[in-house]
């Protein structure tokens, strides 16, 4: 479960996580997926890249 907002800037990021997860599991480059989803700030990108699913 990803947090709802970015720690640094407060942008809502949880709405994009499911698509990010699906596309990266299919083998797409995480950087390209984040660009397509409109996640351009490095603080928000960090939230996706460093997230570890615990569930």
Buried (B, 14 or more C-beta within 10 A) or exposed (E): EBEEBBEEEEEEBEEBBEEBBEBBEEEEEEEEBBEEBEBEBEBBBEBBEEBEEEE
